[in-house]
């Protein structure tokens, strides 16, 4: 989840905070709002497709925890890969985000 936007670091921090709690404390509406912010920030980045899939899964009338967990794990891996290529403070922020996505995904299983 990388972006050239100056708001990417703030968005990463906001996302990490949201994912740091109990999965039951994060509503699908909150998740969808964060996802919309990321999609807007990422533009045509391939991660936007996975984020759109995650948003659809969250907004389903009967969300599938396994599907959501799988999407979060995929996003975690992609974010970790982006972190390894990033420089400066972006690298640390992306590593934290990747870890938070993985942890949250594991809690949902």
N, C-alpha and C positions, 0 to 999 in steps of 0.2 A: 504494500500500500504506500507507494511513494507518490510524491507530487512536487511540483515546482512552486506551489502556492505557499505564501508565507503563513497561512493558517494551518498548514499540515501538521506542524508540531503541536499546536493547540488542540487540533482535532484528534491527534494521536493520544495526547494526554487525557482528553475527555473520554475517549474510547477505553483506554486502559482503566480509568476510574470506574466506568460503567461495568466493565467486565470483572472488576476486582471483588465484587460482592457475590451474594448468593444469586444463582441464576433465576430463582423465583422472584427476586426483587427487581428484575429488569423486565419491563413489559414489552410485548411485541411492538407497541407503538413507539416506545423509546428507541428500540433497536432499529425500527424502520426509519426514524428520524436521523439517527446517526449514519445509517447506510446511505440515505439520500445526500447527506453532507459529504460523505466520502465519494459517492458517484459524481457529484458536482465537482469536487476537487480533482478527481482523477481524470475526468474527461473520457477519452477513448482508450485508456489503459485497459489491458486485458482483465485486470482484477475487477473492473466494473461489472463484467459479466457474472462473475461468481457472487459479487455483492448483490446484483439483481436477483439471482437465484435464491440467495439467503433471504432477501426481503420477501420474495414470494412465499418461501417456506414459512416465514414468521407470520405472514398475514393469512395463511391458510386457515380455514374454519376448524381444522383439526391438525395443528402443527405436529410434524413427525420429528421427535427428538433425535433419532438416529440420523436423519437427513440433515438436520441443523448442525449436529455435531460433526458430521462428515464435511460439510461446507466450511465450518469454522476451522477444522484441521487443515483443509486445503488452503484457506486464506492464511493460516499461520505459517505454513510452509512457504508460500509465495512471499509473505512479508519477511520471513527470515532470510530468504534468498535476496530480496531487495536490500535488506540491512547489510548483508555481506558486501554489497557493491556500493553502499552509501558511504559518505564521508562525514566527518565532524559529529556534531550533536545529533544529526539525523540518524546516524547508525545506532546510537544508544536508544533513541526514541522508538525506532523500528524494531529493535530487539525486544524492548519491553512490550511493545504491541504484539509481536509474534508470540511471546510467552503468555501474555494475557489471553489471546485468542485460543491457544492450545489448552491452557488451564480451564477456561470456560467451556470449551468443547468437551473436555474430559468429564466435567461435572454434569453435563447434560445427558451423557450416555446412559 
